[in-house]
Amino acid sequence: MHMMDTPLLLTSFLNRAERFFQAKKIYSRTSATTIHEFTYKEYVKRTRRLADALTKLGMERGMKIGTFAWNHHRHLEAYFAVPCAGAVLHMINIRLAPEHIAYVINHAEDEILLIDDNLVPFIAPIVSQLTTVKHFIIMGDAVEVESIPIPNALSYEALLAEADEQFIFPEDLDENTPAGMCYTSATTGMPKGVVYTHRSIVLHSLAAGLADSIAIRESDVVLPVVPMFHANAWGLPFASVGFGATQVLPGPMFTPQLLLELFEAYKVTLTAGVPTIWLGVLQEQRQNPRDLSSIRLIVCGGSASPIGLVRGFEEELNIPYMTGYGMTETSPLVSLSTYLTHMEDYSADEKMHVRITQGMTMPLIETRIINENGEVPWDGKTMGELTIRGPWIADEYYRDERTEEAFKDGWLYTGDIAVMTPDGYIKITDRTKDLIKSGGEWISSVDLENALMSHPKVFEAAVIAIPHEKWLERPLACVVPKPEYKGSISKEELLENLRTQFHKTWIPDDIVFIDEVPKTSVGKFLKAKLRDELKDYQVQV
Amino acid sequence: MHMMDTPLLLTSFLNRAERFFQAKKIYSRTSATTIHEFTYKEYVKRTRRLADALTKLGMERGMKIGTFAWNHHRHLEAYFAVPCAGAVLHMINIRLAPEHIAYVINHAEDEILLIDDNLVPFIAPIVSQLTTVKHFIIMGDAVEVESIPIPNALSYEALLAEADEQFIFPEDLDENTPAGMCYTSATTGMPKGVVYTHRSIVLHSLAAGLADSIAIRESDVVLPVVPMFHANAWGLPFASVGFGATQVLPGPMFTPQLLLELFEAYKVTLTAGVPTIWLGVLQEQRQNPRDLSSIRLIVCGGSASPIGLVRGFEEELNIPYMTGYGMTETSPLVSLSTYLTHMEDYSADEKMHVRITQGMTMPLIETRIINENGEVPWDGKTMGELTIRGPWIADEYYRDERTEEAFKDGWLYTGDIAVMTPDGYIKITDRTKDLIKSGGEWISSVDLENALMSHPKVFEAAVIAIPHEKWLERPLACVVPKPEYKGSISKEELLENLRTQFHKTWIPDDIVFIDEVPKTSVGKFLKAKLRDELKDYQVQV
């Protein structure tokens, strides 16, 4: 070797926090009335205690340790204690159906589970189905294990009290050692597992610290609204520890009101979540304004943001609102709608349209939008499937035959239909399975939805394909009006509005008003359900 | 593998520049009157041409290709053409003595040399001593090879004109492939070689892009004053290409006046160099002020910055001035004097004292200051030797027995004496060999020098050890007065000033006034020469 072969390990982040950021704070809301406040010094000690306690229970290298928990300090302790010890942190999505929860625990072969006390009701009924779990550890402020309806349940705090805060993490891990895993919902069948490594998480964290990215830094106060059981909370907890940012963890079940209170009270600078969260926050802020002047950036991902939402934050509240693209398979950060220098000359409206793209591809990551002719031109019009490769992109589903559907020739095929703007920004137009193929033309359901959701009377909208004799498929719009316009909104005013923006072949054949768009466990539109409900729909002429 | 095993290659930076930053500009000054202006699109084409031309001349993987050149666009082309093709770029320090130049070329086994036309006089006389070089390529705007006093010299531009701009770089390089090398001067003997890898340079570049570091970004206009033959120009050219920053390369032989003209004309945002450069720039700016409002950061390294210099930029000109630490062996960035959140409460004076430290250790890098008792306490007082490890730190000198003097137990022993401040910031107090050991106490020559150089009448100062019968060693100060105070400055006023700042045991036994502090080829104080000149010095009582 010419250069030191120092492995890229999460342990270096933990050591850095212990060495340089001892006095920095972590605020953790564990119930409606309790916020724990402690320092990184104490955090690292407790993390060492947790690693020691788990080791005493049999944790060893490569073992899977599951968490079933909200965003709080104990979950953050597990985020480092498990991988730094050489074991694998399986962050279980608490919103999965019970049979899926049992499946992912058994499939990952979790041997220890860390469970929030208020989430025990989701695990207790399936305990008998779990084939590999040896220990159940209950996390909470006042856990009485006798009253937990799981046999031999252990108390997290009792274990930590007995453990050694001097526990020493190994220095000889290979950087490709598995560190974490998440399962992602599949359209059909059981969830699919993705395994992250120390190397992939460290590189992803560096990317999140870049000035041209989210730019996480020591002076930040980071509040991840995105759950820690969902794609590593977009990597924010890992990067925050490594860069020494103050962290505010919002705990179980939060409302827009509560989030706004936390933003104001802790002078949050950086926060991240899905569009539905920000829709709620924007509405609440309009009604009960808080001081949000500390926020330097809101990051939004998971699905496309309607332009009205971006305008609400950027123009009304003067808070930068950046959309991004990623998925469980991509760690998740792939692209972000940062601005490039030449965009300084863009009009305010053009800038908004940059913001609602999925953005510019990050360093070390390659993206290609491909159709049957190869890579599509950067014209903002030609659609193709988004494919990705890079050092924090999965190259398989964990022990799963569906690997070959998504991973081909060294690239991840995302199943997302996108166009590339002339600036090289990705703009998702659809899921492959949601794309409307009308008479040989591809119609983007997402573009139509965004246009509908920008209408002042519309709360949510989903556009689906309905069968058509001549064109094979035609778009049908399903619209949820804002409560105050329910009953008074007309199909014609919405269609008229669309006609000013799209070619006539794109205009939906009809609009139906619905009460709610069905959603997946992570808040994405579940159009398969809508399609199923409306499969016999006849256009009213 | 669970994640893609995408190697960390410089090629990904070049591809990114080609894909996303085609219209961004590079400005390259190749003579006193010529500034080339071209786009990244053209830059990448020329870089591919260069790789093709070199390949046709026999360049293959692992071959060493030397450059002997100033900071300009052709050098930047070689920065990527050579490593991306799998060969190794040897950046030769043009300021070495002729026998050292011949040594490093022979020792590295360079087979092709790229030489600036105006630097041919340094190479022509030693051509007969070069044992491995097969081709000499002359870089310049109007090279006539017939008039070059090197047999069979080739013209860079003529080769590029014949070459293929579609040259395809290999995708199958291992990330630990050597990419570049620099030799560093040794106190005794020949220079010692350091080999950088694709992995080490990519990771170092990411670190330079972090918000808490130099934060190189697409919107930057980067002017590296630090030579491209000196520790990779501190990594700025690599990172600038990867992040798409505009680059301004100042070319041969620059003056403070010229640098200020470039800063103003191209609205430079980020620049980097050694303290002597900034002393000159500050003086010139005071006399002929330019508009420097575009500069967001000056980075200073190589040796310690006197506090007066930092004040000049930060307080007088309102330009952030950040010191750092690094060496050829460390790629070079190890630490930077960024501010931490709690320093917001520091007084202006305390902030200045943070700025003149060598700063906070970067992510993924570990630093320890050790003495015979292990790591020194973080008291800002206890001295020890700075040791470093991490993924962009060398673990050997290239084919050199002196490796074992500096690399021990997986750590680089820097030979620098330092203290750690209570904030965990490194403060260099001396070179091990410059440290003054007086009666069992360690006296920092650098602290005394900084104090002397803060005196309004002093231009430069070097403090050396002189032999002493009782105390073994005592400090002697060698002072260069500012021109206007030459003859009128007194020893006593300087000593009196020191007595207000240091314990009496630290006060130099005498002060001698000299015309100039002798310096190394990279502008560092050459105290060995002073010690030699003054070895028979008798204190005048």
Interface residues (C-beta under 8 A of the other chain):
Chain A: M1 H2 M3 M4 D5 T6 L8 S12 F13 N15 R16 R19 F20 A23 K24 N176 P178 V194 V195 Y196 T197 R199 S200 V202 L203 L206 A207 G209 L210 A211 D212 A215 I216 R217 E218 S219 G242 F243 G244 T246 L340 T341 H342 M360 T361 P363 L364 E366 R389 G390 P391 W392 I393 A394 D395 E396 Y398 G410 G424
Chain B: M1 H2 M3 M4 D5 T6 L8 S12 F13 N15 R16 R19 F20 A23 K24 N176 P178 V194 V195 Y196 T197 R199 S200 V202 L203 L206 A207 G209 L210 A211 D212 A215 I216 R217 E218 S219 G242 F243 G244 T246 L340 T341 H342 M360 T361 P363 L364 E366 R389 G390 P391 W392 I393 A394 D395 E396 Y398 G410 G424
